[in-house]
C-alpha cells in the first residue's frame, strides 16, 4: 500500500497538499496530473498528517492514520481574538489549592490534549509522569528542600541564598513553598540528548496547563523541583525518571482556593524591530 492514497474522483488537482507538505515529498507539477510522491517518500515523511488535514475535498488518505483520526474542525467552536486575549491574560499561577483531588479521567484528558502540541520534526518525544497521590508530593517537596540545603552552601549570590534559606525556614514551620500543597504534579520528561526536546516538553506542558485553566483548574510551574530533578540523585530516583531522561518541566495542579478579578500589568515587551 502506498504511503499516500489519492482518490482521483475527489481530487481537484489544486496542489494544496503539495504546497503544504513540510518535507516536500508530495509533488504537483501541473493541473493535467494528480499529485504524486517523490522517490523514497516514506523515508522523509514526518507522519504529521498535514496533507490529509489541509485537503478541502477529503481526497487523501495517509496509510499510517485512519480517517477517524482526523475529526472535522468545528469552526463555530473556535474563539475570537478578544476571547483568546482575555483567556491568556487572565490565567494566573496558583499557589493555594483545595484538598479536593482531580479525577483520574480529567488528568488523563489533560495529558491527551498535551499530545497535540507541536514538536520538532513531529517527533512526539514527550513523556509524562502524573502524580495522583498527594503524600508522594510531600515526599518530593522534602527532597527538594534537602537539595536546597545543599545548594545554600555552594551558591555565592547572597540574594539567592537568602531566598533559599526562606524556603527552608517556611518548610520547618510546616509551610510547603515548593509544591504549595497541590494535590497533583504533572512532569514532562524525555531523553536528555535529543534535539529540540526541551522546547517540545515546555510547549506541551504549556498546552496542558492552559487547557487545565479552561477546565477550572489551577496550575503553577514547579521551578525548584525541575532544577533539583536534574541535579539531585535522590529526587531523580523518587520521580521515577528512566535512565537517560531529564525533567524538562513540571506543573503542580489542583482546584484553586481563590479566584482572580483583575489582570495585573506586566513590563513592556523587550523587543527589537529590524
ABEGO torsion letter per residue (X at the ends): XBABBBBAAABAGAGAAAAABAAGABBBABAABBBBBBBGAAAABAGAGAAAAABAAGABBBAABBAAABBBBBAAABBBAAAAAAAAAABBBBABBBABBBBAAAAAAAAAAAAABBBBGGAGABBBBBBABAAAAAAAAAAAAAAAAAAAAABABAAAAAAAAAAAAAAAAGBBAAAGGBABBBBBBBBAABBGAAAAAAAAAAAAAAAAAAAGBBBBBBAAAAAAAAABAAAAAAAGBBBGBBBAEBBBBEBBABBBABBBBBBBBBBBBX
